[in-house]
């Protein structure tokens, strides 16, 4: 289950902090996908400081963005 603060952190990291260039290039190059992954993690760091949680959140977000898994 997701909480409201998790959904807000996701919206901030994925939509407000991500530039148009990042959104356009993240499916083309791995290095370009790293930027949105890091901007997504910034708000998540406010919710948890557990290294495993951060690694899982960042890793899955990178894979989803880089290989355009979510449509």
C-alpha positions in Angstrom: 0.0 0.0 0.0 1.2 3.5 -0.8 0.9 6.5 1.6 0.1 10.0 0.6 3.7 11.2 1.3 5.0 8.5 -1.0 2.7 9.6 -3.8 3.7 13.2 -3.3 7.4 12.3 -3.3 6.9 10.4 -6.5 5.1 13.3 -8.2 7.7 15.8 -7.1 10.6 13.6 -8.2 9.2 12.4 -11.4 7.4 15.4 -12.7 8.5 18.6 -11.0 12.3 18.0 -10.8 12.6 16.1 -14.1 13.5 18.4 -17.0 12.1 18.0 -20.5 15.5 16.9 -21.7 15.7 14.2 -19.1 12.2 12.9 -20.0 13.1 12.8 -23.6 16.5 11.3 -23.4 16.1 8.8 -20.6 15.0 5.9 -22.8 17.9 6.5 -25.3 21.0 6.4 -23.1 21.8 4.9 -19.7 23.7 8.0 -18.6 20.7 10.2 -19.4 18.4 7.8 -17.4 20.6 8.3 -14.3 19.6 12.0 -14.0 15.9 11.3 -13.6 16.7 8.5 -11.3 18.7 10.7 -9.0 16.1 13.5 -9.0 13.4 10.9 -8.2 15.5 9.8 -5.2 15.8 13.2 -3.7 12.3 13.4 -2.3 12.4 9.7 -1.3 15.4 10.5 0.9 13.1 12.6 3.0 10.9 9.5 3.6 13.5 6.9 4.3 17.2 6.6 5.0 17.4 2.8 4.7 20.1 2.0 2.1 18.3 -1.1 0.8 15.1 0.8 0.3 16.9 3.6 -1.6 18.8 1.1 -3.7 15.6 -0.8 -4.6 13.7 2.4 -5.4 16.5 3.9 -7.4 17.3 0.7 -9.2 13.8 -0.2 -10.2 13.1 3.4 -11.3 16.3 3.4 -13.5 15.2 0.1 -15.2 11.7 1.3 -15.8 12.8 4.7 -17.2 15.8 3.4 -19.3 14.0 0.5 -21.0 10.6 2.3 -21.1 8.8 -0.5 -19.2 6.0 1.7 -18.0 3.8 3.3 -20.6 
